[in-house]
Amino acid sequence: MSKLEFELVKAHVDAGYDILKSIDFPWPIADIVRQHHERMDGSGYPRGLPGDEQLLESRILAVADVVEAIASFRPYRPALGIEIALKEIANSRGRLFDTDVVDACTRQLDEGHFVFD
């Protein structure tokens, strides 16, 4: 992926924010969507927020988004499966992803509380 293509991909978080910001939710949904590609070490986008500046809901969505993206079919590749998804979040636990969120996600999937169809 070129730098220009990556910049276009990254724009989706601000586009989501712009769509949602004027809707009166009882929660900060627009900010949650905007932050879901931020990472605990500050390496994410769009603002490079470290974990202590991110909403907990965004940290949850970040892990869920990665697991779903890896485990599910994409037009450019077949589904890689839940085992690979769990390895990815475990390998990045504490650096990219919130440790408590990774642990909770792993528990839910290991205990069969959620399954991908």
N, C-alpha and C positions, 0 to 999 in steps of 0.2 A: 504494500500500500504506500502510495506517495505521501509526502507531507501535506499536499493540498487535499488529497482524499481523506487523510486522517482529520484535518481541520473541519471538513464537511461532516464527518461522522461525529466529531465532538460537539457540533452545533446542536445536536438533538436535545441536549439537556437544557440549553437556554430556550429552545423552541418549546419544549414541554413546560418550562417555567412560564413563558409568555402566554401560553394557552390557559394555564391554570391560575395564574396570579390574581385574576379579577373575580374568581369564583369564591364565594363566602363559605369555606369549609370550617369546621370546628377545630381543624388541625392544620399545620403549615404544609399542606400537600405540595404546593408549588416549590417550596424550598427543599422538601424531601426529594422531589424529582430532580431538581437542579443539582443536588449534592450526591446523587447515587453513583457517580463515577469518581468521587473523591476517594482517597486512600489514606489509611492510618498514618503513613509516613509522610504525607503531604505531596506524594508524587502524582496524584490524580488530577482530574479536571472537572469543572472549568477554572476553579480559583486556586487549586493547590492547597486546600484546607487540610491541616493535620487533624487527626482523630478527635482531639479534645475540642475542636471547633465545629465538628459535624454533629448533626442531629442523630440521635440513636436510630430513629426510623430510617434515615439514609444509610446508616451502616448495615442495618438489616436488609434493606433493599439491595445494597451493593452485593452482599453475599448471595441473596436469592437470585439476582440477575445473572451472576457468574455461573451458579449451579445450573440454572435453567438453560443458559446459553450453551454450556458445554454438554449437558445431558440430552438436549433436544436437537432434532433435525434442523439444519440450516440449508438454504438454497445452494450454498457453496460447499457443503460437506454433510455427510451422514451424522446422525447422533453419535456422540462419543461415549455416552453412558454415564450413569450416576457414580460409578466407582472412580472414573477419571475426574469427574467434577469434584468429588469429595477429596481426592488427592490434591487437586489444585488449591482448594481453599485451605486444606491442612498445611500445605507447603508455604502458603502465604499468611498463615495465622500469626497475628501480632505485628506483622510488617505492613501488609496491605489491608488486611481485614481484622476487624475487632475479634479478639480471642473469645469473648463470651458469646458473640453472635455465631462464630464458626462452631463452637462447642454445642450451642443450642440447635443449630441447623443439622449438624452431624447426628445428634441424639434423636431428633425428630425423624430423620430418614432411617437411621439404624433400627429404631423401635417400630418402624412401619406406620408412623402417624401421618406420613405423606408419601404418595407414590406418583410417579410420572406415568401418564398413559401413553 
